[in-house]
Amino acid sequence: MTLRHHPKNLQPLVSLCEPADVGELALIRSLLDGNGIPYAVQHEHIGALYPGVALLGSRVMVAECDRQRAEILLSRLALQVREATSETD
């Protein structure tokens, strides 16, 4: 759910995270969409200007009122990824 037609789009946006690659961005988008948190992605398509360069500093932005909930969701995701990675080692 992007911020374009959402009532929270009048609130100031704050930076949530800077994904390392398009796969991480897809995971974050899915997590936010699944939990009904509107977001915007700055510099999402800048990589298209430079083929072969992954993301070039895209940033996921959320409304200030959603920041804490979004950070908790991302921290849970990071914990699950660490646990799954350690199980395979």
C-alpha positions as CSV (number, residue, x, y, z in Angstrom):
1,M,0.0,0.0,0.0
2,T,1.8,3.1,-1.2
3,L,1.1,6.5,0.3
4,R,-0.4,8.1,-2.9
5,H,-4.1,7.8,-2.0
6,H,-3.9,7.1,1.7
7,P,-5.2,9.5,4.4
8,K,-1.9,9.3,6.3
9,N,-0.1,10.9,3.4
10,L,-0.5,14.3,5.0
11,Q,1.8,13.3,7.9
12,P,5.5,13.7,7.7
13,L,7.4,10.8,6.4
14,V,10.4,9.3,8.2
15,S,13.1,7.0,7.0
16,L,12.5,3.4,8.0
17,C,15.5,1.7,6.3
18,E,17.7,1.5,3.3
19,P,17.4,-1.9,1.6
20,A,20.7,-3.5,0.4
21,D,19.2,-4.9,-2.8
22,V,15.9,-5.5,-4.7
23,G,15.3,-8.8,-2.9
24,E,15.4,-7.1,0.5
25,L,13.2,-4.3,-0.8
26,A,10.6,-6.8,-2.0
27,L,10.6,-8.5,1.5
28,I,10.1,-5.2,3.2
29,R,7.3,-4.1,0.9
30,S,5.5,-7.4,1.4
31,L,5.8,-7.1,5.2
32,L,4.5,-3.6,5.2
33,D,1.7,-4.3,2.7
34,G,0.7,-7.4,4.7
35,N,0.4,-5.4,7.9
36,G,-1.4,-2.4,6.3
37,I,1.4,0.1,6.8
38,P,1.5,2.6,3.9
39,Y,5.0,3.5,2.6
40,A,6.9,5.3,-0.1
41,V,10.2,4.3,-1.6
42,Q,12.6,7.1,-2.5
43,H,15.0,6.5,-5.4
44,E,13.3,3.2,-6.3
45,H,14.0,3.3,-10.0
46,I,17.3,5.2,-10.0
47,G,19.1,1.8,-10.6
48,A,17.4,1.7,-14.0
49,L,19.5,4.6,-15.1
50,Y,22.7,2.6,-14.4
51,P,22.2,-1.0,-15.5
52,G,24.0,-3.5,-13.4
53,V,24.0,-1.4,-10.3
54,A,21.5,-2.8,-7.8
55,L,19.7,-0.1,-5.9
56,L,21.9,3.0,-5.4
57,G,20.6,4.1,-2.0
58,S,16.8,3.6,-2.2
59,R,15.0,4.4,1.1
60,V,11.8,3.1,2.5
61,M,9.7,5.9,4.1
62,V,6.7,5.5,6.4
63,A,4.4,7.9,8.2
64,E,5.8,9.0,11.6
65,C,2.9,7.4,13.4
66,D,3.6,4.0,11.8
67,R,7.4,4.1,12.4
68,Q,7.5,2.2,15.7
69,R,5.2,-0.6,14.5
70,A,7.2,-0.9,11.2
71,E,10.5,-1.1,13.1
72,I,9.2,-3.9,15.3
73,L,8.1,-5.8,12.2
74,L,11.5,-5.4,10.6
75,S,13.3,-6.4,13.7
76,R,11.2,-9.6,13.9
77,L,12.0,-10.3,10.3
78,A,15.7,-9.8,10.9
79,L,15.6,-12.2,13.9
80,Q,13.8,-14.9,11.9
81,V,16.4,-14.6,9.1
82,R,19.3,-14.9,11.6
83,E,17.7,-17.9,13.2
84,A,17.1,-19.6,9.9
85,T,20.7,-18.9,8.8
86,S,22.2,-20.3,12.0
87,E,20.1,-23.5,11.6
88,T,21.6,-24.2,8.2
89,D,25.2,-23.8,9.4
